Amino acid sequence: MHRTLSEPSWTVRKFLNRSSSSHESTEDQGSQEVSSPVEQFEREYFFFYRTLMDPGILAQVLRMPNLSPKIIRAKVIGYDVKLWGSYPALVDGVPDQPVDGIAFEILSQTQLDRLISYETEKEELVPYAIEILNQQNEIERTVDGVTFKWNYERDELLKRKFNLKQWKREQRLGELDMLQG
């Protein structure tokens, strides 16, 4: 059972419609077009389950010097993480299967834009119910939030699991090879 939200937030709708114009037109029973104004940015929790769980990488992407007090241990239920090359991708999983990660509240349109530009076009921004964990790894509360989920062919994904420590080690080894090469 996936614990997703029923209606996407403005952040999700903006991501899904980012190629459309700043006004949305609709036709109502053959009458003239009606325009609605652009909605304002809303603060929102993001769930990160891969490289952005690393405070240093998240700080670089968001261009924020100090993130650690704002990062919250969290999980989502009913999903799994597979690998696309060496990068993790969130996919549908079995009911009650947890994916551990972090929650972080995005405070500005600029932060949202930086996250969107960091991600791949093979993912979509989707609403999630995020379980915030306390120090004992127990659910403290559940908040509405969003995350990036794989939205492409599943056969492109490897069966291996993502391990942040192993990924960081591989990245460092790759950097050393480049320096020595």
Sequence and secondary structure as in RCSB ss.txt:
>XXXX:A:sequence
MHRTLSEPSWTVRKFLNRSSSSHESTEDQGSQEVSSPVEQFEREYFFFYRTLMDPGILAQVLRMPNLSPKIIRAK
VIGYDVKLWGSYPALVDGVPDQPVDGIAFEILSQTQLDRLISYETEKEELVPYAIEILNQQNEIERTVDGVTFKW
NYERDELLKRKFNLKQWKREQRLGELDMLQG
>XXXX:A:secstr
     SS  HHHHHHHTTTS SSEEE  TT   EEE       EEEEE SGGGSHHHHHHHHT S  GGG EEEE
EESEEEEEETTEEEEEE  TT EEEEEEEEE SHHHHHHHHHHS TTEEEEEEEEEEE TTS EEEEEEEEEEEE
 S GGGSBSS   HHHHHHHHHHHHHHHHH 
